[in-house]
Amino acid sequence: MPNKIKVGVLGATGAVGQKFVTLLEDHPWFELTELAASDRSSGKSYKEATVWRQYRPIPERLKATKVKPCEPTLDCRVVFSGLDSSVAGEVEESFARAGYLVVSNSKNHRMDADVPLLIPEINPEHLDLIKVQRKRRGWTGAIVTNPNCSTIGLVMALAPIHRAFGVKRAIVVTMQALSGAGYPGHSAIDMLGNVIPFIGGEDDKVETEPLKIMGTLDGEEIRFAGCQISAHTNRVFVEDGHMECVSLELEKKATPADVATVLARFSSLPQELRLPSAPERPVIVTDERDRPQPRFDRDAGNGMSAVVGRIRECPVFDIRLVVLSHNTIRGAAGAAILNAELMSAQGLLE
Ligand SMILES: NC(=O)c1ccc[n+]([C@@H]2O[C@H](COP(=O)([O-])OP(=O)(O)OC[C@H]3O[C@@H](n4cnc5c(N)ncnc54)[C@H](OP(=O)(O)O)[C@@H]3O)[C@@H](O)[C@H]2O)c1
């Protein structure tokens, strides 16, 4: 692309913000021109404002960049939002009203009827809601969201199975990494040798967001998918990578081998369009008896693939499996960047 599209990051100093900065460095289509965060950070250099917690060093060219306030006067077309949810709602609306395309990680607008809750491999057609959003809200920008970090991995496995065999009911138990709570997150003394069986609002997100994503766009509304999900969400002492144990009741009978075949063959529009962040295989099926594991499998497909293993019969429902995905890449910054790539490929960023 000769002229890269200018993009900014809101919440650039946070855990997700830093991941945006890392993934956008050297992006073939996007050029990161603006960094914004709270009053605590604005006016400072990026190096001074952020406690850098990535394996790759802080990009040299951004060290001295001034962090700006989250006001819609930034020199860019797209803003990626990694804002704390206490402020994301209003700030993102102010940007959309001013004509920016906002691609958000925050929960605030995910379930709004006119906002796409997008996984490009699963529901790219939901981007048509942007027209509805602009008509209803009278703005020229748009807000597009990516799902909760556990929802994304879950739905990448669930949606192909739902299409092939129909999912009636699902029980999901998550084991979610510490980085999912942002930085500094939980204290070490709370987590060491421990599991916390509560993540505020998370059970509800994992139970409801998949129904919107797997729903059908009918005119100006999404008809939610009809399956039922029960979720137990837990925080575990793992750095990155959310793992989920899933039991499924299906409409049509299927063997573990049938399910494995459907998942392994799954490919979609981002792969067809060869979007820069799209993994070659959205779902990687492993038949090793003790995988996936966060430490070994979270970076599959550059952190953009969901890894599914332990597909077997369930004595209570029909099928059970384990799915793992990288929570700050496929579950957050990487997902939002893929959303923007799809929007760009569809001419929505012009
Ligand atoms: N971590 C994950 O795996 C993950 C996954 C999916 C979605 N999310 C969502 O992504 C968002 C960010 O999460 P995180 O883990 O990156 O959190 P975080 O590390 O706490 O970072 C929060 C960011 O929001 C900024 N901020 C806070 N208050 C602000 C205000 N009043 N005005 C402007 N900026 C403000 C902070 O700036 P300062 O540094 O200046 O305070 C910081 O840049 C959350 O909504 C979270 O739910 C996180």
The ligand as an SDF file (V2000), in Angstrom:
LIG
                    3D

 48 52  0  0  0  0  0  0  0  0999 V2000
   -5.9030   -7.2620   28.9450 N   0  0  0  0  0  0  0  0  0  0  0  0
   -6.6080   -8.0110   28.1280 C   0  0  0  0  0  0  0  0  0  0  0  0
   -6.2660   -9.1810   27.8380 O   0  0  0  0  0  0  0  0  0  0  0  0
   -7.8700   -7.4740   27.5020 C   0  0  0  0  0  0  0  0  0  0  0  0
   -8.4790   -8.2480   26.5280 C   0  0  0  0  0  0  0  0  0  0  0  0
   -9.6330   -7.7670   25.8950 C   0  0  0  0  0  0  0  0  0  0  0  0
  -10.1540   -6.5540   26.2660 C   0  0  0  0  0  0  0  0  0  0  0  0
   -9.5590   -5.8120   27.2290 N   0  0  0  0  0  0  0  0  0  0  0  0
  -10.1510   -4.4990   27.5240 C   0  0  0  0  0  0  0  0  0  0  0  0
   -9.2710   -3.4940   26.9930 O   0  0  0  0  0  0  0  0  0  0  0  0
   -9.2950   -2.3270   27.8260 C   0  0  0  0  0  0  0  0  0  0  0  0
   -7.8910   -2.0230   28.3170 C   0  0  0  0  0  0  0  0  0  0  0  0
   -7.4330   -3.1090   29.1150 O   0  0  0  0  0  0  0  0  0  0  0  0
   -5.9360   -3.1630   29.6840 P   0  0  0  0  0  0  0  0  0  0  0  0
   -5.7950   -4.5310   30.2070 O   0  0  0  0  0  0  0  0  0  0  0  0
   -4.9930   -2.6440   28.6800 O   0  0  0  0  0  0  0  0  0  0  0  0
   -6.0420   -2.0960   30.8960 O   0  0  0  0  0  0  0  0  0  0  0  0
   -4.8940   -1.1950   31.5440 P   0  0  0  0  0  0  0  0  0  0  0  0
   -3.5700   -1.8520   31.4320 O   0  0  0  0  0  0  0  0  0  0  0  0
   -5.3990   -0.8250   32.8910 O   0  0  0  0  0  0  0  0  0  0  0  0
   -4.8690    0.1500   30.6220 O   0  0  0  0  0  0  0  0  0  0  0  0
   -5.9250    1.0900   30.6310 C   0  0  0  0  0  0  0  0  0  0  0  0
   -5.6260    2.2620   29.7050 C   0  0  0  0  0  0  0  0  0  0  0  0
   -6.7120    3.2010   29.8090 O   0  0  0  0  0  0  0  0  0  0  0  0
   -6.1810    4.5050   30.0760 C   0  0  0  0  0  0  0  0  0  0  0  0
   -7.1100    5.2950   30.9030 N   0  0  0  0  0  0  0  0  0  0  0  0
   -7.5410    4.9980   32.1650 C   0  0  0  0  0  0  0  0  0  0  0  0
   -8.3520    5.9900   32.6170 N   0  0  0  0  0  0  0  0  0  0  0  0
   -8.4220    6.9160   31.6230 C   0  0  0  0  0  0  0  0  0  0  0  0
   -9.0800    8.1670   31.4760 C   0  0  0  0  0  0  0  0  0  0  0  0
   -9.8300    8.7050   32.4690 N   0  0  0  0  0  0  0  0  0  0  0  0
   -8.9390    8.8480   30.3020 N   0  0  0  0  0  0  0  0  0  0  0  0
   -8.1760    8.3510   29.3010 C   0  0  0  0  0  0  0  0  0  0  0  0
   -7.5010    7.1770   29.3910 N   0  0  0  0  0  0  0  0  0  0  0  0
   -7.6380    6.4720   30.5250 C   0  0  0  0  0  0  0  0  0  0  0  0
   -4.8780    4.2580   30.8160 C   0  0  0  0  0  0  0  0  0  0  0  0
   -4.0530    5.4120   30.6920 O   0  0  0  0  0  0  0  0  0  0  0  0
   -3.0160    5.8690   31.8840 P   0  0  0  0  0  0  0  0  0  0  0  0
   -1.8320    4.9380   31.8010 O   0  0  0  0  0  0  0  0  0  0  0  0
   -2.6820    7.2610   31.4780 O   0  0  0  0  0  0  0  0  0  0  0  0
   -3.7540    5.7430   33.1670 O   0  0  0  0  0  0  0  0  0  0  0  0
   -4.3410    3.0490   30.0590 C   0  0  0  0  0  0  0  0  0  0  0  0
   -3.7050    3.4710   28.8790 O   0  0  0  0  0  0  0  0  0  0  0  0
  -10.2820   -2.6350   28.9570 C   0  0  0  0  0  0  0  0  0  0  0  0
  -11.5300   -2.0930   28.6200 O   0  0  0  0  0  0  0  0  0  0  0  0
  -10.2980   -4.1490   29.0000 C   0  0  0  0  0  0  0  0  0  0  0  0
  -11.4940   -4.6630   29.5320 O   0  0  0  0  0  0  0  0  0  0  0  0
   -8.4200   -6.2350   27.8530 C   0  0  0  0  0  0  0  0  0  0  0  0
  1  2  1  0
  2  3  2  0
  2  4  1  0
  4  5  1  0
  4 48  2  0
  5  6  2  0
  6  7  1  0
  7  8  2  0
  8  9  1  0
  8 48  1  0
  9 10  1  0
  9 46  1  0
 10 11  1  0
 11 12  1  0
 11 44  1  0
 12 13  1  0
 13 14  1  0
 14 15  2  0
 14 16  1  0
 14 17  1  0
 17 18  1  0
 18 19  2  0
 18 20  1  0
 18 21  1  0
 21 22  1  0
 22 23  1  0
 23 24  1  0
 23 42  1  0
 24 25  1  0
 25 26  1  0
 25 36  1  0
 26 27  1  0
 26 35  1  0
 27 28  2  0
 28 29  1  0
 29 30  1  0
 29 35  2  0
 30 31  1  0
 30 32  2  0
 32 33  1  0
 33 34  2  0
 34 35  1  0
 36 37  1  0
 36 42  1  0
 37 38  1  0
 38 39  2  0
 38 40  1  0
 38 41  1  0
 42 43  1  0
 44 45  1  0
 44 46  1  0
 46 47  1  0
M  CHG  2   8   1  16  -1
M  END
$$$$
